[in-house]
Amino acid sequence: METQEKEQICPRFHRAIELVGKRWTGAIIRVLMNGPRRFTEILEAIPGLHDRLLSERLKELEAAGIVQRIVYPETPVRIEYTLTEMGKDLERVVNEVQRWANRWFPPPPS
Amino acid sequence: METQEKEQICPRFHRAIELVGKRWTGAIIRVLMNGPRRFTEILEAIPGLHDRLLSERLKELEAAGIVQRIVYPETPVRIEYTLTEMGKDLERVVNEVQRWANRWFPPPPS
């Protein structure tokens, strides 16, 4: 795509990267790739993330159709967050980001 | 990766997604995938992006080793921004985000 008329970024690409790349969102999706998780499990898996922000991000991801909130009518009530089909389809994006990160960033100190 | 000890997100993944997903950054990388571009060309390709923010993002991407600023000693001086090898290696990430966006978002009105 060279500049013929006027070069403009694809609006769908832009929307997708702004949604998935939003602060903490990529990390939350990454955690849920491993399976359904409770709120506190997600929180513990992401150092530095606080509960108010996680709650906000999960609501955004629910509204976008990427995450589903499932309430199990047990006592006490159990609530889990899981990826929808749309969310699971981000696996290839997640894998490519991981591959790129492994190649270009030094391994964390063990 | 089920919770054996304590499930924690990969720090390299987190760093990568926060870097690439930062507001406007994904769009800038997408434009530079098409080849070297001048500052104003990038600006025009991304509706809503303003010059101060583009300047800031380009500096961040330079510092991260993803973008290179090339000065051609012509009159007047020509300055172009291009992806480094590390930046070009994001092509598979960009392609997967585009594929996902095409699948899940309705096409823009033509």
Backbone of each chain as ProteinMPNN parsed JSONL, in Angstrom:
{"seq_chain_A": "METQEKEQICPRFHRAIELVGKRWTGAIIRVLMNGPRRFTEILEAIPGLHDRLLSERLKELEAAGIVQRIVYPETPVRIEYTLTEMGKDLERVVNEVQRWANRWFPPPPS", "coords_chain_A": {"N_chain_A": [[0.845, -1.198, 0.0], [1.29, 1.713, -1.119], [1.444, 5.325, -1.072], [-1.149, 6.253, -2.871], [-3.682, 7.646, -3.286], [-4.608, 9.011, -0.573], [-2.812, 8.007, 2.147], [-4.121, 6.074, 4.658], [-4.598, 4.816, 7.897], [-6.015, 1.592, 8.601], [-9.206, 1.633, 9.964], [-10.297, -0.455, 11.458], [-8.097, -1.969, 12.268], [-6.888, -0.06, 13.9], [-8.81, 0.312, 15.904], [-8.808, -2.228, 17.039], [-6.16, -2.567, 18.025], [-5.997, -0.517, 19.863], [-7.868, -1.307, 21.671], [-7.068, -3.887, 22.597], [-4.504, -3.327, 23.382], [-4.646, -1.567, 25.431], [-3.73, -0.197, 28.587], [-2.914, -2.72, 30.893], [-4.822, -4.428, 29.82], [-3.957, -6.28, 27.862], [-2.454, -7.974, 29.454], [-4.419, -9.039, 31.142], [-6.007, -10.461, 29.314], [-4.098, -12.312, 28.521], [-3.76, -13.844, 30.878], [-6.309, -14.986, 31.093], [-6.26, -16.629, 28.903], [-5.299, -18.971, 29.828], [-7.456, -20.202, 30.912], [-10.701, -20.104, 32.631], [-10.922, -17.711, 35.258], [-11.01, -16.519, 38.643], [-11.725, -13.265, 40.039], [-9.787, -12.494, 42.004], [-7.749, -14.253, 41.392], [-6.88, -13.37, 38.9], [-5.95, -10.874, 39.632], [-3.809, -11.532, 41.308], [-2.086, -12.656, 39.514], [-1.038, -10.637, 38.049], [1.324, -8.481, 38.67], [1.269, -5.334, 40.266], [-1.151, -4.483, 39.327], [-4.188, -3.058, 40.352], [-7.238, -3.527, 42.269], [-9.447, -1.852, 41.607], [-8.898, -0.936, 39.069], [-8.691, -3.338, 37.666], [-11.313, -4.205, 37.826], [-12.578, -2.227, 36.319], [-11.386, -2.643, 33.783], [-12.239, -5.255, 33.22], [-14.959, -4.846, 32.928], [-14.968, -3.259, 30.64], [-13.933, -5.097, 28.807], [-15.923, -6.994, 28.847], [-18.031, -5.486, 27.784], [-17.034, -5.132, 25.255], [-17.247, -7.625, 24.247], [-15.343, -9.548, 24.599], [-14.733, -10.786, 26.983], [-16.463, -12.931, 29.245], [-18.62, -12.899, 32.03], [-19.211, -15.181, 34.474], [-21.605, -16.385, 36.653], [-21.816, -18.593, 39.243], [-24.348, -20.209, 40.891], [-23.727, -20.895, 43.726], [-23.077, -21.515, 47.244], [-20.753, -19.881, 49.103], [-21.59, -17.536, 46.466], [-19.986, -18.143, 43.356], [-17.878, -16.479, 41.168], [-16.676, -16.287, 37.921], [-14.357, -15.312, 35.348], [-14.203, -15.518, 31.869], [-12.843, -16.108, 28.599], [-14.614, -15.167, 25.664], [-15.629, -16.568, 22.45], [-14.648, -14.72, 20.643], [-12.699, -13.555, 22.221], [-10.99, -15.72, 22.73], [-10.027, -16.049, 20.224], [-8.015, -14.288, 20.073], [-5.718, -15.571, 20.584], [-3.663, -16.077, 18.709], [-2.645, -13.523, 18.314], [-1.677, -12.97, 20.891], [0.243, -15.018, 21.083], [2.074, -14.23, 19.109], [2.959, -11.79, 20.105], [4.221, -12.705, 22.384], [6.254, -14.28, 21.25], [7.727, -12.301, 19.929], [8.515, -10.738, 22.12], [10.101, -12.574, 23.521], [12.158, -12.829, 21.761], [13.323, -10.262, 21.619], [13.589, -9.039, 24.114], [15.593, -9.134, 27.041], [15.876, -12.131, 29.048], [13.994, -12.337, 32.109], [15.503, -11.82, 35.367], [16.32, -14.79, 37.146]], "CA_chain_A": [[0.0, 0.0, 0.0], [2.021, 2.982, -1.194], [0.526, 6.47, -1.149], [-1.735, 6.577, -4.168], [-4.48, 8.823, -2.958], [-4.122, 9.454, 0.722], [-2.579, 6.827, 2.974], [-4.796, 6.169, 5.947], [-4.583, 3.561, 8.623], [-7.286, 0.859, 8.637], [-9.907, 1.942, 11.218], [-10.505, -1.675, 12.244], [-6.824, -2.261, 12.921], [-6.673, 0.933, 14.954], [-9.743, 0.002, 16.983], [-8.377, -3.476, 17.677], [-4.911, -2.423, 18.784], [-6.26, 0.372, 21.006], [-8.654, -2.085, 22.631], [-6.282, -4.979, 23.169], [-3.249, -2.827, 23.928], [-4.89, -0.648, 26.54], [-2.958, -0.544, 29.785], [-3.304, -3.905, 31.668], [-5.777, -5.29, 29.123], [-3.227, -7.394, 27.257], [-2.069, -8.896, 30.527], [-5.636, -9.724, 31.603], [-6.345, -11.441, 28.273], [-3.072, -13.357, 28.605], [-4.074, -14.707, 32.025], [-7.542, -15.743, 30.799], [-5.929, -17.638, 27.89], [-5.043, -20.225, 30.55], [-8.719, -20.764, 31.376], [-11.504, -19.201, 33.468], [-10.264, -17.314, 36.499], [-11.726, -15.605, 39.541], [-11.181, -11.907, 40.117], [-8.552, -12.449, 42.808], [-6.701, -15.004, 40.687], [-6.334, -12.472, 37.87], [-5.229, -9.822, 40.358], [-2.539, -12.08, 41.811], [-1.213, -13.037, 38.394], [-0.506, -9.433, 37.388], [1.906, -7.594, 39.683], [1.099, -3.903, 40.037], [-2.545, -4.181, 38.971], [-5.031, -2.916, 41.535], [-8.585, -4.083, 42.045], [-10.379, -0.93, 40.966], [-8.563, -0.897, 37.643], [-9.056, -4.635, 37.094], [-12.768, -4.194, 37.714], [-12.876, -1.344, 35.179], [-10.954, -3.301, 32.546], [-13.098, -6.417, 32.965], [-16.234, -4.305, 32.425], [-14.714, -2.851, 29.249], [-13.766, -6.303, 27.987], [-17.267, -7.581, 28.744], [-18.79, -4.637, 26.854], [-16.472, -5.334, 23.908], [-17.56, -8.984, 23.816], [-14.128, -10.37, 24.674], [-14.766, -11.534, 28.242], [-17.784, -13.223, 29.792], [-18.641, -13.053, 33.483], [-20.113, -16.291, 34.771], [-21.962, -16.465, 38.069], [-22.269, -19.923, 39.648], [-25.222, -20.018, 42.062], [-23.337, -21.742, 44.851], [-22.989, -20.739, 48.476], [-21.031, -18.548, 48.575], [-21.619, -17.407, 45.0], [-18.669, -18.146, 42.713], [-17.888, -15.703, 39.917], [-15.465, -16.46, 37.121], [-14.252, -14.589, 34.087], [-13.702, -16.408, 30.836], [-12.82, -15.5, 27.263], [-15.615, -15.587, 24.681], [-14.982, -17.048, 21.232], [-13.911, -13.556, 20.131], [-11.522, -13.397, 23.073], [-10.073, -16.854, 22.492], [-9.435, -15.871, 18.896], [-6.821, -13.432, 20.216], [-4.572, -16.408, 20.94], [-2.555, -15.898, 17.76], [-2.035, -12.22, 18.623], [-0.928, -13.166, 22.137], [1.421, -15.847, 20.79], [3.058, -13.461, 18.337], [3.563, -10.807, 21.019], [5.137, -13.469, 23.246], [7.405, -14.652, 20.439], [8.501, -11.078, 19.715], [9.1, -10.366, 23.415], [11.165, -13.541, 23.829], [13.291, -12.591, 20.874], [13.938, -8.941, 21.717], [13.831, -8.578, 25.482], [16.423, -10.083, 27.794], [15.071, -12.912, 29.988], [13.966, -11.741, 33.458], [16.411, -12.5, 36.295], [15.615, -15.919, 37.783]], "C_chain_A": [[0.883, 1.253, 0.0], [1.007, 4.121, -1.328], [0.066, 6.72, -2.569], [-2.575, 7.827, -3.976], [-3.939, 9.365, -1.645], [-4.003, 8.219, 1.601], [-3.272, 7.022, 4.317], [-4.803, 4.79, 6.598], [-5.98, 2.924, 8.624], [-7.976, 1.106, 9.989], [-10.126, 0.707, 12.093], [-9.237, -2.089, 12.966], [-6.633, -1.349, 14.129], [-7.542, 0.631, 16.177], [-9.26, -1.224, 17.769], [-7.142, -3.265, 18.548], [-5.111, -1.508, 19.995], [-7.032, -0.378, 22.099], [-7.772, -3.102, 23.367], [-5.024, -4.464, 23.882], [-3.426, -1.915, 25.121], [-4.202, -1.142, 27.807], [-3.63, -1.664, 30.597], [-4.172, -4.893, 30.875], [-5.098, -6.501, 28.498], [-2.859, -8.442, 28.292], [-3.278, -9.695, 31.015], [-6.041, -10.808, 30.596], [-5.371, -12.62, 28.324], [-3.363, -14.349, 29.723], [-5.283, -15.586, 31.71], [-7.351, -16.76, 29.673], [-5.69, -19.0, 28.543], [-6.315, -20.886, 31.064], [-9.468, -19.763, 32.237], [-10.792, -18.916, 34.787], [-11.189, -16.441, 37.334], [-11.01, -14.26, 39.551], [-9.835, -11.88, 40.849], [-7.407, -13.222, 42.147], [-6.049, -14.136, 39.596], [-5.443, -11.425, 38.533], [-3.847, -10.321, 40.795], [-1.555, -12.397, 40.688], [-0.547, -11.831, 37.734], [0.023, -8.449, 38.428], [1.684, -6.124, 39.31], [-0.331, -3.515, 39.698], [-3.391, -4.117, 40.243], [-6.49, -3.23, 41.21], [-9.547, -3.153, 41.328], [-10.168, -0.924, 39.451], [-8.909, -2.235, 36.97], [-10.563, -4.699, 36.856], [-13.212, -3.374, 36.491], [-12.55, -2.04, 33.85], [-11.851, -4.498, 32.199], [-14.458, -5.961, 32.417], [-16.094, -3.889, 30.962], [-14.624, -4.069, 28.324], [-15.085, -7.051, 27.819], [-18.085, -6.812, 27.701], [-18.319, -4.85, 25.415], [-16.738, -6.746, 23.382], [-16.384, -9.945, 23.883], [-14.13, -11.273, 25.905], [-16.219, -11.762, 28.661], [-17.672, -13.45, 31.287], [-19.657, -14.143, 33.796], [-20.336, -16.384, 36.273], [-22.487, -17.866, 38.358], [-23.08, -19.791, 40.937], [-24.92, -21.007, 43.175], [-23.402, -20.895, 46.112], [-21.598, -20.935, 49.057], [-20.976, -18.537, 47.045], [-20.199, -17.396, 44.443], [-18.786, -17.4, 41.382], [-16.578, -15.926, 39.184], [-15.535, -15.638, 35.841], [-13.627, -15.515, 33.058], [-13.698, -15.681, 29.492], [-13.981, -16.038, 26.432], [-14.875, -16.16, 23.47], [-14.121, -15.938, 20.606], [-12.614, -13.347, 20.925], [-10.493, -14.496, 22.838], [-9.357, -16.716, 21.154], [-8.238, -14.907, 18.924], [-5.572, -14.26, 20.504], [-3.382, -16.204, 20.001], [-1.866, -14.546, 17.938], [-1.132, -12.366, 19.846], [0.359, -13.952, 21.872], [2.496, -15.077, 20.033], [3.74, -12.385, 19.189], [4.581, -11.516, 21.914], [6.422, -13.839, 22.491], [8.333, -13.453, 20.257], [9.232, -10.672, 21.005], [10.272, -11.287, 23.768], [12.406, -13.27, 22.985], [14.047, -11.307, 21.225], [14.201, -8.42, 23.114], [14.687, -9.601, 26.212], [15.536, -10.872, 28.762], [15.114, -12.263, 31.375], [14.938, -12.502, 34.365], [15.665, -13.608, 37.031], [16.06, -16.085, 39.233]], "O_chain_A": [[1.18, 1.785, 1.07], [-0.155, 3.889, -1.66], [0.781, 7.316, -3.373], [-2.227, 8.913, -4.44], [-2.941, 10.084, -1.616], [-4.968, 7.477, 1.781], [-3.037, 8.007, 5.017], [-4.985, 3.762, 5.945], [-6.992, 3.624, 8.644], [-7.398, 0.822, 11.039], [-10.14, 0.806, 13.32], [-9.278, -2.506, 14.123], [-6.271, -1.792, 15.219], [-7.083, 0.684, 17.318], [-9.302, -1.246, 18.999], [-7.093, -3.737, 19.684], [-4.472, -1.697, 21.031], [-6.866, -0.113, 23.289], [-7.748, -3.154, 24.597], [-4.543, -5.067, 24.842], [-2.445, -1.531, 25.758], [-4.108, -2.343, 28.058], [-4.805, -1.548, 30.944], [-4.245, -6.07, 31.229], [-5.604, -7.619, 28.592], [-2.942, -9.643, 28.037], [-3.169, -10.894, 31.272], [-6.376, -11.929, 30.979], [-5.771, -13.776, 28.189], [-3.226, -15.558, 29.535], [-5.289, -16.778, 32.016], [-8.179, -17.654, 29.499], [-5.853, -20.043, 27.909], [-6.27, -21.998, 31.59], [-8.943, -18.693, 32.546], [-10.14, -19.793, 35.354], [-12.035, -15.72, 36.806], [-9.858, -14.139, 39.133], [-8.865, -11.305, 40.355], [-6.237, -12.881, 42.324], [-4.834, -14.169, 39.4], [-4.343, -11.129, 38.065], [-2.849, -9.613, 40.664], [-0.341, -12.404, 40.895], [0.395, -11.983, 36.956], [-0.743, -7.674, 39.001], [1.892, -5.731, 38.162], [-0.687, -2.339, 39.773], [-3.322, -5.001, 41.097], [-6.914, -3.203, 40.055], [-10.371, -3.603, 40.531], [-11.119, -0.91, 38.669], [-9.369, -2.252, 35.828], [-11.024, -5.184, 35.823], [-14.097, -3.78, 35.738], [-13.351, -2.02, 32.915], [-12.178, -4.722, 31.033], [-15.033, -6.615, 31.547], [-16.985, -4.133, 30.148], [-15.162, -4.071, 27.217], [-15.334, -7.664, 26.781], [-18.745, -7.408, 26.85], [-19.109, -4.759, 24.475], [-16.486, -7.033, 22.212], [-16.422, -11.026, 23.295], [-13.598, -12.382, 25.874], [-17.083, -10.908, 28.461], [-16.746, -14.11, 31.757], [-20.826, -14.037, 33.425], [-19.389, -16.452, 37.057], [-23.493, -18.283, 37.783], [-22.568, -19.32, 41.953], [-25.749, -21.849, 43.52], [-23.736, -19.711, 46.063], [-21.27, -22.046, 49.472], [-20.388, -19.422, 46.424], [-19.316, -16.729, 44.983], [-19.683, -17.665, 40.583], [-15.5, -15.772, 39.757], [-16.609, -15.32, 35.331], [-12.647, -16.206, 33.337], [-14.47, -14.744, 29.285], [-14.293, -17.227, 26.491], [-13.646, -16.228, 23.462], [-13.022, -16.187, 20.111], [-11.573, -13.006, 20.362], [-9.292, -14.24, 22.758], [-8.238, -17.197, 20.974], [-7.543, -14.737, 17.923], [-4.483, -13.705, 20.651], [-2.234, -16.163, 20.444], [-0.656, -14.428, 17.74], [0.023, -11.941, 19.837], [1.427, -13.598, 22.371], [3.688, -15.252, 20.287], [4.927, -12.103, 19.025], [5.665, -10.992, 22.17], [7.526, -13.725, 23.024], [9.55, -13.561, 20.406], [10.408, -10.312, 20.98], [11.306, -10.828, 24.253], [13.539, -13.455, 23.429], [15.274, -11.267, 21.138], [14.954, -7.461, 23.288], [14.52, -10.805, 26.017], [14.541, -10.336, 29.25], [16.137, -11.706, 31.773], [15.172, -13.693, 34.159], [14.537, -13.415, 37.486], [15.579, -16.98, 39.928]]}, "seq_chain_B": "METQEKEQICPRFHRAIELVGKRWTGAIIRVLMNGPRRFTEILEAIPGLHDRLLSERLKELEAAGIVQRIVYPETPVRIEYTLTEMGKDLERVVNEVQRWANRWFPPPPS", "coords_chain_B": {"N_chain_B": [[-0.385, -24.058, 31.45], [-1.298, -24.356, 34.466], [-2.308, -23.305, 37.777], [0.287, -24.029, 39.667], [2.459, -23.343, 41.491], [2.494, -20.227, 41.989], [0.523, -18.476, 39.836], [1.79, -16.353, 37.44], [1.988, -13.599, 35.294], [4.021, -13.498, 32.334], [6.793, -11.432, 32.499], [8.081, -10.36, 30.258], [6.225, -10.599, 28.191], [4.284, -8.857, 29.19], [5.648, -6.406, 29.22], [6.083, -6.08, 26.485], [3.471, -5.93, 25.362], [2.471, -3.696, 26.607], [4.117, -1.772, 25.612], [3.835, -1.858, 22.767], [1.112, -1.628, 22.554], [0.442, 0.802, 23.535], [-1.358, 3.889, 23.563], [-1.912, 5.084, 20.314], [0.523, 4.094, 19.44], [0.519, 1.54, 18.221], [-0.762, 2.142, 15.849], [1.068, 3.895, 14.652], [3.275, 2.21, 14.234], [2.074, 0.464, 12.446], [1.71, 2.118, 10.182], [4.383, 2.646, 9.52], [5.153, 0.148, 8.727], [4.671, 0.079, 6.077], [6.836, 1.279, 4.962], [9.579, 3.726, 5.08], [8.689, 6.894, 6.459], [7.861, 10.406, 6.442], [7.457, 12.785, 9.114], [5.063, 14.33, 8.806], [3.69, 12.75, 7.022], [3.091, 10.479, 8.517], [1.446, 11.62, 10.415], [-0.734, 12.451, 8.845], [-1.749, 10.034, 8.094], [-2.992, 8.986, 10.254], [-5.898, 9.583, 11.589], [-6.933, 11.958, 13.985], [-4.695, 11.928, 15.539], [-2.353, 14.067, 17.074], [0.328, 16.477, 16.546], [2.117, 16.887, 18.73], [1.805, 14.668, 20.329], [2.488, 12.638, 18.53], [5.165, 13.205, 18.151], [6.141, 12.684, 20.722], [5.577, 9.92, 20.958], [7.153, 8.882, 18.893], [9.679, 9.419, 19.865], [9.702, 7.756, 22.097], [9.53, 5.277, 20.824], [11.89, 5.285, 19.413], [13.707, 5.267, 21.55], [13.131, 2.761, 22.552], [14.154, 1.192, 20.623], [12.765, 0.482, 18.37], [12.069, 2.165, 16.322], [13.845, 4.095, 13.893], [15.372, 7.223, 13.391], [16.08, 8.993, 10.575], [18.278, 11.261, 9.168], [18.551, 13.091, 6.292], [21.058, 14.813, 4.708], [20.115, 17.057, 3.017], [19.031, 19.971, 1.153], [16.083, 21.569, 1.607], [16.739, 20.011, 4.828], [15.931, 16.559, 5.014], [13.909, 14.472, 6.903], [13.314, 11.22, 7.94], [11.339, 8.531, 9.27], [11.883, 5.222, 10.21], [11.33, 1.673, 10.509], [13.297, -0.328, 12.685], [15.204, -3.428, 12.648], [14.156, -4.815, 14.777], [11.712, -3.525, 14.984], [10.55, -4.115, 12.494], [10.176, -6.772, 12.86], [7.835, -6.916, 14.174], [5.892, -7.379, 12.399], [4.405, -9.78, 12.186], [2.861, -9.691, 14.488], [1.329, -7.392, 13.953], [-0.023, -8.277, 11.648], [-1.582, -10.355, 12.716], [-3.226, -8.959, 14.462], [-4.617, -7.421, 12.627], [-5.935, -9.438, 11.166], [-7.595, -10.479, 13.18], [-9.139, -8.199, 13.748], [-10.435, -7.822, 11.289], [-12.004, -10.061, 11.276], [-13.728, -9.751, 13.482], [-14.748, -7.173, 13.731], [-17.165, -4.998, 12.284], [-17.019, -4.053, 8.806], [-15.737, -0.823, 7.912], [-17.876, 1.961, 7.008], [-18.22, 2.559, 3.538]], "CA_chain_B": [[0.133, -23.497, 32.695], [-2.275, -24.238, 35.547], [-1.696, -22.805, 39.007], [1.008, -24.988, 40.491], [2.872, -22.514, 42.617], [1.669, -19.034, 41.893], [0.45, -18.095, 38.429], [2.178, -14.962, 37.218], [2.154, -13.279, 33.887], [5.4, -13.345, 31.874], [7.147, -10.005, 32.494], [8.451, -9.929, 28.91], [4.961, -10.398, 27.467], [3.641, -7.656, 29.723], [6.418, -5.256, 28.739], [5.875, -5.957, 25.041], [2.112, -5.507, 25.019], [2.291, -2.322, 27.09], [4.882, -0.907, 24.708], [3.263, -1.837, 21.425], [-0.303, -1.3, 22.61], [0.237, 2.156, 24.058], [-2.226, 4.694, 22.703], [-1.383, 5.565, 19.039], [1.775, 3.446, 19.049], [0.232, 0.469, 17.262], [-1.084, 2.774, 14.565], [2.318, 4.436, 14.089], [4.034, 1.054, 13.742], [1.344, -0.031, 11.263], [2.015, 3.016, 9.054], [5.793, 2.471, 9.147], [5.279, -1.167, 8.077], [4.61, 0.335, 4.625], [8.088, 1.873, 4.519], [9.959, 4.951, 5.784], [7.729, 7.984, 6.297], [8.141, 11.667, 7.122], [6.589, 13.109, 10.251], [3.733, 14.774, 8.358], [3.017, 11.618, 6.371], [2.53, 9.64, 9.59], [0.353, 12.412, 10.998], [-1.893, 12.439, 7.941], [-2.278, 8.671, 7.955], [-3.679, 8.579, 11.488], [-6.869, 10.608, 11.981], [-7.09, 12.187, 15.423], [-3.382, 12.04, 16.197], [-1.8, 15.417, 16.966], [1.78, 16.459, 16.354], [2.873, 16.795, 19.974], [1.74, 13.279, 20.766], [3.272, 11.828, 17.582], [6.563, 13.472, 18.472], [6.414, 11.959, 21.971], [5.554, 8.483, 20.69], [8.313, 8.537, 18.066], [10.845, 9.428, 20.766], [9.619, 6.52, 22.896], [9.819, 4.133, 19.951], [13.333, 5.357, 19.157], [14.381, 4.84, 22.78], [12.904, 1.322, 22.701], [14.882, 0.475, 19.566], [11.806, 0.007, 17.37], [12.074, 3.132, 15.211], [15.079, 4.853, 13.69], [15.178, 8.528, 12.771], [17.158, 9.182, 9.616], [18.376, 12.643, 8.679], [19.239, 13.201, 5.015], [21.631, 16.169, 4.658], [19.756, 17.763, 1.79], [18.524, 21.314, 1.444], [16.091, 21.524, 3.079], [16.997, 18.704, 5.433], [14.807, 15.631, 4.987], [13.957, 13.541, 8.033], [12.359, 10.125, 7.819], [11.292, 7.538, 10.342], [11.816, 3.874, 9.643], [11.396, 0.611, 11.514], [14.534, -1.094, 12.812], [14.943, -4.858, 12.484], [13.254, -5.146, 15.896], [10.399, -2.997, 14.618], [10.015, -4.885, 11.361], [9.813, -8.094, 13.365], [6.459, -6.833, 14.693], [4.944, -7.581, 11.298], [3.48, -10.891, 12.463], [1.894, -9.186, 15.474], [0.445, -6.482, 13.213], [-0.874, -9.087, 10.769], [-2.572, -11.09, 13.508], [-4.215, -7.987, 14.959], [-5.444, -7.076, 11.461], [-6.792, -10.592, 10.899], [-8.604, -10.517, 14.245], [-10.028, -7.046, 13.551], [-11.258, -8.088, 10.101], [-12.973, -11.1, 11.589], [-14.674, -9.445, 14.553], [-15.342, -5.834, 13.65], [-17.832, -4.764, 11.005], [-16.232, -3.202, 7.916], [-16.095, 0.598, 7.992], [-18.724, 2.402, 5.904], [-17.378, 2.988, 2.407]], "C_chain_B": [[-0.986, -23.34, 33.723], [-1.543, -23.772, 36.804], [-1.043, -23.932, 39.79], [1.487, -24.233, 41.726], [1.979, -21.281, 42.588], [1.711, -18.6, 40.432], [0.815, -16.619, 38.29], [2.41, -14.748, 35.737], [3.639, -13.106, 33.55], [5.751, -11.857, 31.766], [7.499, -9.492, 31.093], [7.21, -9.702, 28.051], [4.332, -9.077, 27.881], [4.317, -6.393, 29.192], [6.132, -5.006, 27.257], [4.492, -5.399, 24.718], [1.848, -4.072, 25.493], [3.005, -1.327, 26.177], [4.168, -0.739, 23.372], [1.808, -1.353, 21.435], [-0.587, 0.104, 23.095], [-0.529, 3.012, 23.051], [-1.457, 5.296, 21.518], [-0.166, 4.779, 18.539], [1.553, 2.346, 18.018], [-0.038, 1.035, 15.879], [0.176, 3.304, 13.88], [3.164, 3.298, 13.494], [3.399, 0.52, 12.455], [1.673, 0.811, 10.023], [3.451, 2.78, 8.58], [6.075, 1.09, 8.548], [5.285, -1.0, 6.545], [5.897, 0.943, 4.073], [8.389, 3.143, 5.295], [8.959, 6.078, 5.477], [8.24, 9.242, 6.991], [7.113, 11.879, 8.231], [5.169, 13.448, 9.782], [2.964, 13.654, 7.651], [2.374, 10.694, 7.413], [1.29, 10.327, 10.173], [-0.911, 12.326, 10.15], [-2.537, 11.055, 7.834], [-3.099, 8.225, 9.159], [-4.63, 9.679, 11.958], [-6.96, 10.732, 13.503], [-5.775, 12.337, 16.172], [-2.821, 13.451, 15.991], [-0.276, 15.396, 17.048], [2.586, 16.297, 17.641], [2.943, 15.335, 20.453], [2.531, 12.36, 19.828], [4.76, 11.974, 17.881], [6.993, 12.68, 19.719], [6.52, 10.444, 21.717], [6.772, 8.052, 19.861], [9.58, 8.5, 18.916], [10.865, 8.157, 21.615], [10.014, 5.302, 22.057], [11.297, 4.107, 19.556], [14.103, 4.818, 20.363], [14.253, 3.324, 22.977], [13.612, 0.512, 21.624], [13.99, -0.019, 18.442], [11.816, 0.896, 16.122], [13.428, 3.82, 15.131], [14.754, 6.151, 12.954], [16.362, 8.765, 11.842], [17.13, 10.599, 9.066], [19.172, 12.643, 7.376], [19.74, 14.632, 4.856], [21.382, 16.843, 3.32], [19.363, 19.183, 2.16], [17.146, 21.447, 0.814], [16.299, 20.107, 3.585], [15.748, 17.833, 5.373], [14.974, 14.647, 6.134], [12.903, 12.469, 7.837], [12.456, 9.186, 9.017], [11.113, 6.168, 9.713], [11.863, 2.841, 10.765], [12.784, -0.024, 11.514], [14.198, -2.571, 12.553], [13.963, -5.345, 13.569], [11.826, -4.685, 15.592], [9.75, -3.792, 13.504], [9.537, -6.264, 11.809], [8.429, -8.099, 14.027], [5.425, -7.122, 13.613], [3.939, -8.699, 11.586], [2.452, -10.511, 13.522], [0.851, -8.326, 14.767], [-0.53, -7.279, 12.345], [-1.954, -9.837, 11.541], [-3.645, -10.165, 14.082], [-5.171, -7.609, 13.817], [-6.426, -8.212, 11.139], [-7.941, -10.651, 11.91], [-9.628, -9.393, 14.05], [-10.966, -7.28, 12.37], [-12.35, -9.111, 10.416], [-14.088, -10.599, 12.508], [-15.301, -8.065, 14.509], [-16.02, -5.661, 12.302], [-16.969, -3.866, 10.127], [-16.679, -1.749, 8.029], [-16.993, 0.982, 6.81], [-17.87, 2.943, 4.769], [-18.005, 4.163, 1.663]], "O_chain_B": [[-1.566, -22.259, 33.825], [-0.316, -23.838, 36.882], [-1.715, -24.693, 40.485], [1.004, -24.443, 42.839], [0.857, -21.294, 43.095], [2.781, -18.384, 39.863], [0.226, -15.754, 38.938], [2.953, -15.601, 35.034], [4.417, -12.629, 34.375], [5.097, -11.11, 31.038], [7.247, -8.33, 30.774], [7.143, -8.744, 27.281], [3.906, -8.283, 27.042], [3.655, -5.443, 28.773], [5.962, -3.863, 26.831], [4.362, -4.496, 23.892], [1.098, -3.329, 24.861], [2.559, -0.194, 25.995], [3.929, 0.378, 22.913], [1.33, -0.754, 20.471], [-1.733, 0.551, 23.07], [-0.36, 2.869, 21.84], [-0.439, 5.957, 21.725], [0.137, 4.798, 17.346], [2.31, 2.231, 17.054], [0.399, 0.483, 14.869], [0.328, 3.174, 12.665], [3.695, 3.418, 12.391], [4.096, 0.17, 11.502], [1.889, 0.267, 8.941], [3.706, 2.721, 7.377], [7.12, 0.886, 7.931], [5.832, -1.831, 5.82], [6.039, 1.107, 2.861], [7.56, 3.599, 6.083], [8.455, 6.184, 4.359], [8.954, 9.168, 7.991], [6.06, 11.243, 8.271], [4.194, 12.91, 10.306], [1.734, 13.621, 7.684], [1.265, 10.195, 7.22], [0.249, 9.708, 10.389], [-2.013, 12.151, 10.669], [-3.722, 10.931, 7.523], [-3.809, 7.221, 9.103], [-4.21, 10.606, 12.651], [-7.053, 9.73, 14.213], [-5.748, 12.817, 17.305], [-2.815, 13.965, 14.873], [0.327, 14.444, 17.543], [3.626, 15.639, 17.641], [3.979, 14.852, 20.909], [3.171, 11.411, 20.282], [5.512, 10.999, 17.866], [8.072, 12.089, 19.752], [7.438, 9.784, 22.204], [7.348, 6.991, 20.099], [10.448, 7.652, 18.711], [11.92, 7.558, 21.824], [10.736, 4.419, 22.52], [11.882, 3.037, 19.386], [15.028, 4.018, 20.218], [15.162, 2.684, 23.506], [13.666, -0.716, 21.701], [14.411, -0.853, 17.641], [11.594, 0.422, 15.007], [14.071, 4.092, 16.145], [13.96, 6.164, 12.014], [17.513, 8.74, 12.276], [16.109, 11.075, 8.569], [20.335, 12.241, 7.357], [18.942, 15.57, 4.866], [22.317, 17.16, 2.585], [19.363, 19.553, 3.334], [17.041, 21.439, -0.412], [16.066, 19.133, 2.869], [14.642, 18.301, 5.646], [16.042, 14.063, 6.317], [11.735, 12.773, 7.595], [13.491, 9.068, 9.672], [10.302, 5.981, 8.806], [12.383, 3.116, 11.846], [13.373, -0.233, 10.454], [13.049, -2.914, 12.275], [13.078, -6.163, 13.315], [10.859, -5.377, 15.907], [8.56, -4.106, 13.554], [8.624, -6.845, 11.223], [7.915, -9.155, 14.394], [4.223, -7.112, 13.878], [2.758, -8.573, 11.264], [1.305, -10.955, 13.465], [-0.352, -8.506, 14.957], [-1.725, -6.985, 12.316], [-3.094, -9.946, 11.089], [-4.816, -10.534, 14.176], [-6.38, -7.493, 14.02], [-7.603, -7.967, 10.874], [-9.1, -10.846, 11.544], [-10.833, -9.612, 14.174], [-12.155, -6.971, 12.446], [-13.464, -9.037, 9.897], [-15.25, -10.97, 12.341], [-16.295, -7.819, 15.191], [-15.506, -6.126, 11.285], [-16.257, -3.004, 10.642], [-17.863, -1.475, 8.22], [-16.883, 0.396, 5.733], [-16.918, 3.689, 4.996], [-17.434, 4.651, 0.688]]}, "name": "protein", "num_of_chains": 2, "seq": "METQEKEQICPRFHRAIELVGKRWTGAIIRVLMNGPRRFTEILEAIPGLHDRLLSERLKELEAAGIVQRIVYPETPVRIEYTLTEMGKDLERVVNEVQRWANRWFPPPPSMETQEKEQICPRFHRAIELVGKRWTGAIIRVLMNGPRRFTEILEAIPGLHDRLLSERLKELEAAGIVQRIVYPETPVRIEYTLTEMGKDLERVVNEVQRWANRWFPPPPS"}
